[in-house]
Every structure is written in C-alpha cells, then in structure tokens.
Amino acid sequence: MSIWYQWGVRPSLYALCGFDAERVHHFVMYWLRQKWVPCVVRRVVPGRGHDIRLHQDILGVEFPNPVGLAAGMDKNAIALSTLEQFGFGSLEFGGVTPQPQKGNPKPRLFNVWEKSALINRMGFNSDGVEQVVQNLMSLPRPSVPIGANLAVNKERAHDPEQVCADYVASMEALYYSVDYFVVNVSSLNTPGLRDQVAHLPGMLAYVHAQNVICADLWGVTPKPIFVKLSGDMQQCEFETAVNAISCYPNGGLVAINASSSRDGVRARHVPQGALSGPPIFKRMLHHVRIARACAPDMVIVASGGISNAQDAIEALHAGANVCQVYTSFVVQDPFVASHINAGVCRYMHHERMSNITDFQSYWT
C-alpha cells in the first residue's frame, strides 16, 4: 500500500488540488467525514490492531493498541469515526481554541518530499470549541479513546492567566465528550506560547484543580491531563517541566511537538515553520529517554517522526508507554497504524512478550 499510495494516490491528489498541501488536506477531510466512508475503510485496512497483547490501561483509560493519531489531522473533530477504522488505538483532535480563529496567513503547510516530512505554520486554525462540541455530539462516539488538544487564541498567548483561562474554557466545554486532554504549550506558530513553559507549575495547578471540579460536576474521576512539550527546549528547562508534570498522578507527557530545527534538511528546501516527520525522530527519542529518567512512573506518549514498526519499538524501549503518528499517516502510508501494530506484535512474539507493558522491563 505504501508504494501504491506514494506513487499513485498521493501524486493524483496533489495534482487535483493544484499541488497545495493544505487544499489536499481539506479535500481528504471532506471525504473522510462522509457517513459511508467508515464502512469502506473498515473493509480495506489490513488487521486493525485488535490483538489483546497490545491492550493496556493508562491512567484509567483503555487503549486497545499503542499507536494513536496525533493532533493536527482532524482539527475540529469531524471525521473521528472514519479515522478510527485505520487501526489507531487513540485519536487526538485539535488544537481547539475557545473562540474561532483563522490561523496564520496562507500558504502555511509544505512538504519536504525527500525526507517524507512536513513543515507547517498553521497557527491554531480552529472552528472554536462550541462548534467542536457540536461536531462530537452529532457523530457516533469512537470505540477508542479520544483526546482533545487544548490550544489558545493567538491574542491571549502572551499572558499566562489568559492562557490558563483558554485551556480551562475548552476543557469544561469538552469534558463530557473526551477521555483525556493535552495541554499544548509548545506550538512554534503561536508567538508567546512557548514562553509560558516558565509558568507551567502554576498553570498546571490551576488546570488540575479545575479538572477535579469538572469531574465532581459530572460524577466521574478526574481525566488524564497530558502536556505537550517542545523538543527545542534546553535540557535543564525540559527536565524542570517534566518534574512539574510528574507531580500529578493523572498527569502525563507528550514528547515532542514539531520542531524549529532543520535536522538533515537542506536549507534551500525549507520554509519557515515547524518541522515534523522522520528528521525529528532522534530528537524525540532523546527527549523520551530524558523524561523517563526524570520521572520513572510517569506516562509518556512518544510523538515525533515515527514512521514504521521499528521506530515505534525504539520509542517503547526508550520509555514511551504509547506513541502517536501524524506525518507518516499523511505523507507515507495511510495504513501506517495497522502496519506498526502488526510489526510490534511480531517483535513481541519473537521476544516472548505477553503484553505491550513488558517493554517497561527495558526502562530500568
């Protein structure tokens, strides 16, 4: 499927959409949201990660397999029912902002073909949380966990109190509809947001307190709250942030967001923006290892450059509980989740592992 997609389907899509990456994205999302498409995808995706060995409970949430879809593909939760059918063990939508916003000027999404990578400077384009809630309520709930990536409106990103208020506003609106939240303090394309990491301990105290209040109102246990950090941080700054996150028993880390680095990419091919895909894979592994050393018991989601089963296995060995993909799903292979799950199962059989949690024995 990968070769057929890369040399047949993908070039045809780009030609149809005038070789504009964002137009291709909107075209694909239009079709993925059609009600008849999930049945079609279900029939053509090989296997879909339904192997009991891949199942694990993470912070009270049941993950059927370790390969999730990262935020960015379905920003407004319009096609989760279809995306589930590609074999993902979790689906994260967003980033979601409290108020609708258009994001940064176009063009703002670019391919780096020779590296199977993407560069984006989207800037949290979002329909706003009210519309996202309506979308979720109008569609069948997926059978896999769904997470909301919490973002901020651009004009509020410089003020830590307003940033907190934006996170909490979206969290309160989405509380009934999702299984976990991801606090995004690492978007490169929203000026001022990355500076808020300096205020992370206070911000997390407020967000987690509101999480408890929301849980009491709904009569449920507080939901997991992950924090998505940048891989561009200095190590001491990253370790400080990890320690702040690990203070909360239902807290976790997503490492890492798209990067300002240009690792292995020729300068003449690189527009301004955040780089994702294989070039940041080693950077992601490095930060997963640092985080695991700092917080042996914290839940870690590896996100950044994972393209195949070997990459996922390396991330699980490095200290990740689960992983996420996005760029490889878009650029390389829409069946990547299914292929990764199958590859992980083969590896576990060879190593005589009975469950995905057996990877944790390699962390010590």
C-alpha positions as CSV (number, residue, x, y, z in Angstrom):
1,M,0.0,0.0,0.0
2,S,2.8,2.4,0.8
3,I,4.3,2.4,-2.7
4,W,0.9,2.4,-4.3
5,Y,-0.1,5.4,-2.2
6,Q,3.2,7.3,-2.6
7,W,3.5,6.9,-6.3
8,G,-0.2,6.7,-7.3
9,V,-2.8,8.1,-4.9
10,R,-0.7,10.9,-3.4
11,P,0.5,12.5,-6.7
12,S,-3.0,12.3,-8.1
13,L,-4.4,14.2,-5.0
14,Y,-1.8,16.9,-5.3
15,A,-2.3,17.3,-9.0
16,L,-6.1,17.6,-8.4
17,C,-5.6,20.2,-5.7
18,G,-3.0,22.4,-7.5
19,F,-0.1,21.0,-5.6
20,D,-1.3,22.9,-2.5
21,A,-0.7,20.7,0.7
22,E,-3.5,22.4,2.7
23,R,-6.0,22.1,-0.1
24,V,-5.2,18.3,-0.3
25,H,-5.8,18.1,3.5
26,H,-9.2,19.8,3.2
27,F,-10.1,17.6,0.2
28,V,-9.2,14.4,2.1
29,M,-11.0,15.5,5.3
30,Y,-14.2,16.3,3.2
31,W,-14.3,12.7,2.1
32,L,-13.3,11.2,5.4
33,R,-16.3,12.9,7.1
34,Q,-18.9,11.3,4.7
35,K,-21.1,8.8,6.6
36,W,-20.5,5.9,4.2
37,V,-16.7,6.1,4.3
38,P,-16.0,4.3,7.6
39,C,-17.5,1.1,6.2
40,V,-15.3,1.3,3.2
41,V,-12.2,1.9,5.2
42,R,-13.0,-0.9,7.6
43,R,-13.1,-3.3,4.6
44,V,-9.7,-2.3,3.2
45,V,-7.5,-1.7,6.2
46,P,-5.4,-4.9,7.0
47,G,-5.9,-6.1,10.6
48,R,-6.6,-3.0,12.8
49,G,-4.6,-3.6,16.0
50,H,-7.2,-5.8,17.6
51,D,-4.7,-8.0,19.4
52,I,-5.2,-8.5,23.2
53,R,-1.4,-8.3,23.7
54,L,-1.4,-4.6,22.6
55,H,-4.1,-3.6,25.1
56,Q,-3.2,-1.6,28.2
57,D,-4.8,0.6,30.8
58,I,-3.3,4.0,31.0
59,L,-4.5,6.3,33.8
60,G,-7.8,4.6,33.8
61,V,-8.3,4.8,30.1
62,E,-8.3,1.6,28.0
63,F,-6.0,1.8,25.0
64,P,-6.6,-1.2,22.6
65,N,-3.2,-0.6,20.9
66,P,-0.2,1.7,21.3
67,V,-0.5,3.7,18.0
68,G,-2.5,6.9,18.3
69,L,-3.2,9.6,15.8
70,A,-1.7,12.9,16.9
71,A,-3.4,16.3,16.8
72,G,-3.4,18.2,13.6
73,M,-5.1,15.8,11.2
74,D,-8.7,16.4,12.5
75,K,-8.6,19.8,14.0
76,N,-12.4,20.1,14.5
77,A,-13.4,16.5,15.2
78,I,-15.3,16.0,12.0
79,A,-14.0,12.6,10.9
80,L,-13.1,10.6,14.0
81,S,-15.5,7.7,13.1
82,T,-13.5,7.2,9.8
83,L,-10.1,7.7,11.3
84,E,-10.7,5.1,13.9
85,Q,-11.0,2.5,11.1
86,F,-7.4,3.0,10.0
87,G,-6.3,1.0,13.1
88,F,-5.5,3.7,15.6
89,G,-5.6,2.9,19.3
90,S,-6.5,6.5,20.2
91,L,-7.5,9.7,18.4
92,E,-6.4,13.2,19.3
93,F,-8.2,16.1,17.7
94,G,-7.4,19.8,17.8
95,G,-5.8,22.1,18.7
96,V,-9.0,23.5,19.9
97,T,-9.3,27.2,20.7
98,P,-12.1,28.7,22.8
99,Q,-13.0,31.2,20.1
100,P,-12.9,30.5,16.3
101,Q,-9.7,31.8,14.6
102,K,-8.4,31.6,11.1
103,G,-4.7,30.9,12.0
104,N,-1.7,32.3,10.1
105,P,-1.8,33.5,6.5
106,K,-1.5,31.0,3.7
107,P,0.4,29.2,2.3
108,R,1.2,27.6,5.7
109,L,1.7,23.8,5.0
110,F,4.6,22.5,3.0
111,N,6.0,19.1,2.0
112,V,9.7,18.2,2.3
113,W,9.4,15.2,-0.1
114,E,13.0,13.9,0.1
115,K,12.6,13.5,3.9
116,S,8.9,12.4,4.0
117,A,8.4,15.4,6.3
118,L,6.1,18.4,6.7
119,I,6.6,22.0,7.7
120,N,3.6,23.9,9.0
121,R,2.9,27.3,10.3
122,M,-0.8,26.8,10.7
123,G,-1.2,28.9,13.9
124,F,-4.1,27.0,15.6
125,N,-6.7,27.5,12.9
126,S,-9.9,26.3,14.7
127,D,-13.7,26.5,14.4
128,G,-13.8,27.1,18.1
129,V,-14.8,24.9,21.0
130,E,-18.6,25.4,20.6
131,Q,-18.5,24.1,17.1
132,V,-16.2,21.2,18.0
133,V,-18.6,20.1,20.8
134,Q,-21.5,20.2,18.3
135,N,-19.4,18.0,15.9
136,L,-18.7,15.5,18.6
137,M,-22.3,15.3,19.7
138,S,-23.6,14.8,16.2
139,L,-21.3,11.8,15.4
140,P,-21.1,8.3,16.8
141,R,-18.5,8.1,19.6
142,P,-15.4,6.1,18.5
143,S,-14.7,2.9,20.4
144,V,-11.1,4.0,21.0
145,P,-10.1,6.8,23.5
146,I,-10.3,10.3,22.1
147,G,-8.3,13.2,23.4
148,A,-8.6,17.0,23.0
149,N,-5.6,19.1,22.3
150,L,-6.2,22.3,24.1
151,A,-4.9,25.4,22.3
152,V,-5.1,29.2,22.9
153,N,-6.4,32.1,20.9
154,K,-3.4,34.0,19.4
155,E,-4.1,37.4,21.0
156,R,-4.1,35.8,24.5
157,A,-0.9,33.7,24.2
158,H,1.4,36.2,25.9
159,D,-0.5,36.3,29.3
160,P,-0.2,33.1,31.4
161,E,-3.5,33.8,33.2
162,Q,-5.3,34.2,29.8
163,V,-3.6,31.1,28.5
164,C,-4.9,29.1,31.6
165,A,-8.4,30.5,31.1
166,D,-8.4,29.4,27.5
167,Y,-7.3,25.8,28.4
168,V,-9.9,25.6,31.1
169,A,-12.7,27.1,29.0
170,S,-12.2,24.4,26.3
171,M,-11.7,21.6,28.9
172,E,-15.0,22.5,30.6
173,A,-16.9,22.5,27.3
174,L,-15.4,19.2,26.1
175,Y,-15.4,17.3,29.4
176,Y,-18.3,15.0,28.7
177,S,-17.1,14.2,25.2
178,V,-13.5,13.1,25.6
179,D,-11.3,10.7,27.5
180,Y,-8.2,12.8,28.1
181,F,-6.8,16.3,27.5
182,V,-3.5,17.5,26.1
183,V,-2.3,21.0,27.2
184,N,-0.4,22.4,24.3
185,V,2.4,24.8,25.4
186,S,4.7,24.1,22.6
187,S,3.3,25.4,19.3
188,L,6.0,27.1,17.4
189,N,3.5,29.0,15.3
190,T,1.7,31.0,18.1
191,P,4.1,33.7,19.3
192,G,4.5,33.8,23.1
193,L,3.0,30.4,23.8
194,R,6.3,28.6,24.3
195,D,7.3,31.2,26.8
196,Q,4.5,30.0,29.1
197,V,6.5,26.9,30.0
198,A,8.2,29.1,32.6
199,H,4.8,29.4,34.3
200,L,4.0,25.7,33.9
201,P,3.8,24.7,37.6
202,G,1.2,27.4,38.4
203,M,-0.7,26.7,35.2
204,L,-0.9,23.0,35.9
205,A,-2.0,23.6,39.5
206,Y,-4.9,25.7,38.1
207,V,-5.8,23.3,35.3
208,H,-5.7,20.2,37.5
209,A,-7.8,22.0,40.1
210,Q,-10.5,22.7,37.5
211,N,-10.2,19.1,36.3
212,V,-11.3,18.0,39.8
213,I,-14.2,20.4,39.8
214,C,-15.4,19.3,36.4
215,A,-15.1,15.6,37.4
216,D,-17.2,16.3,40.5
217,L,-19.9,18.0,38.4
218,W,-20.1,15.1,36.1
219,G,-19.7,12.4,38.8
220,V,-16.6,10.9,37.3
221,T,-13.0,10.5,38.2
222,P,-10.7,13.3,37.0
223,K,-9.5,12.8,33.5
224,P,-5.8,12.4,32.5
225,I,-4.1,15.6,31.5
226,F,-1.0,15.4,29.3
227,V,1.3,18.3,28.5
228,K,2.9,18.5,25.0
229,L,6.4,19.9,25.3
230,S,8.8,21.1,22.6
231,G,11.9,19.3,21.6
232,D,13.7,22.6,21.2
233,M,14.0,23.3,24.9
234,Q,17.2,23.3,26.8
235,Q,17.7,20.0,28.7
236,C,17.5,21.7,32.1
237,E,14.3,23.5,31.1
238,F,12.8,20.3,29.8
239,E,13.7,18.4,32.9
240,T,12.1,21.1,35.1
241,A,8.9,20.9,33.1
242,V,8.8,17.1,33.3
243,N,9.2,17.3,37.0
244,A,6.3,19.7,37.2
245,I,4.1,17.4,35.1
246,S,5.0,14.3,37.1
247,C,3.7,15.9,40.4
248,Y,0.2,14.9,39.4
249,P,-0.8,11.2,39.4
250,N,-3.1,11.7,36.4
251,G,-0.6,13.7,34.5
252,G,1.5,12.7,31.5
253,L,3.8,13.9,28.9
254,V,3.6,14.1,25.1
255,A,7.1,14.3,23.7
256,I,7.6,16.1,21.4
257,N,5.9,18.8,19.2
258,A,7.0,19.8,15.7
259,S,10.4,21.5,15.8
260,S,12.1,24.7,14.7
261,S,15.2,22.5,14.0
262,R,16.2,21.6,10.4
263,D,17.9,18.3,11.2
264,G,19.1,16.7,8.0
265,V,17.0,19.0,5.7
266,R,18.8,21.1,3.1
267,A,18.3,24.8,3.7
268,R,17.1,25.7,0.2
269,H,14.1,23.4,0.6
270,V,12.9,24.8,4.0
271,P,10.3,27.5,4.5
272,Q,9.7,29.0,7.9
273,G,7.6,26.9,10.3
274,A,7.6,23.7,12.4
275,L,9.2,20.6,11.1
276,S,7.6,17.2,11.7
277,G,8.3,13.7,10.4
278,P,11.5,11.5,10.3
279,P,14.0,14.3,10.7
280,I,12.9,14.8,14.3
281,F,12.8,11.1,15.3
282,K,16.1,11.0,17.0
283,R,15.3,14.3,18.8
284,M,12.1,12.7,20.1
285,L,13.9,9.6,21.3
286,H,16.4,11.7,23.2
287,H,13.6,13.6,25.0
288,V,11.7,10.4,25.8
289,R,14.8,9.0,27.4
290,I,15.4,12.2,29.4
291,A,11.8,12.2,30.6
292,R,11.8,8.6,31.6
293,A,15.0,9.1,33.6
294,C,13.4,12.1,35.4
295,A,10.0,10.5,36.0
296,P,10.2,6.7,36.1
297,D,6.5,6.3,36.8
298,M,5.0,9.0,34.5
299,V,3.0,8.1,31.4
300,I,4.9,9.2,28.3
301,V,3.5,9.4,24.8
302,A,6.2,9.4,22.1
303,S,5.2,11.7,19.2
304,G,7.6,12.8,16.5
305,G,8.9,11.1,13.4
306,I,7.6,7.6,14.0
307,S,7.1,6.0,10.5
308,N,7.2,2.3,11.0
309,A,7.2,-0.6,13.5
310,Q,10.9,-0.3,14.2
311,D,10.6,3.3,15.1
312,A,7.7,2.5,17.5
313,I,9.7,-0.3,19.1
314,E,12.6,2.0,19.7
315,A,10.3,4.5,21.3
316,L,8.7,1.9,23.5
317,H,12.2,0.7,24.5
318,A,13.3,4.3,25.2
319,G,10.5,4.8,27.8
320,A,7.2,5.5,26.0
321,N,4.0,3.9,27.1
322,V,2.3,4.6,23.7
323,C,3.2,6.5,20.6
324,Q,1.5,8.8,18.1
325,V,1.8,9.4,14.3
326,Y,0.6,12.1,12.0
327,T,3.1,13.0,9.3
328,S,3.7,9.3,8.3
329,F,0.0,8.8,8.0
330,V,-0.4,11.8,5.7
331,V,2.8,11.6,3.7
332,Q,3.9,7.9,3.6
333,D,1.1,5.4,4.3
334,P,-2.5,5.7,5.5
335,F,-2.2,2.2,6.8
336,V,0.8,3.0,9.0
337,A,-1.0,2.3,12.3
338,S,-2.1,-1.2,11.2
339,H,1.4,-1.9,9.9
340,I,3.1,-0.7,13.1
341,N,0.7,-2.8,15.3
342,A,1.4,-5.9,13.2
343,G,5.2,-5.2,13.4
344,V,5.1,-4.7,17.2
345,C,3.1,-8.0,17.6
346,R,5.8,-9.9,15.5
347,Y,8.5,-8.4,17.7
348,M,6.7,-9.3,20.9
349,H,6.2,-12.9,19.6
350,H,10.0,-13.1,18.8
351,E,10.9,-11.7,22.3
352,R,8.3,-13.8,24.0
353,M,6.4,-10.8,25.4
354,S,2.9,-11.5,26.6
355,N,1.7,-7.8,26.7
356,I,2.8,-4.4,25.5
357,T,3.6,-3.4,29.1
358,D,6.5,-5.9,29.0
359,F,8.5,-3.1,27.3
360,Q,8.7,-1.4,30.7
361,S,11.3,-4.0,31.8
362,Y,13.7,-2.3,29.5
363,W,13.4,1.1,31.2
364,T,15.4,0.2,34.3
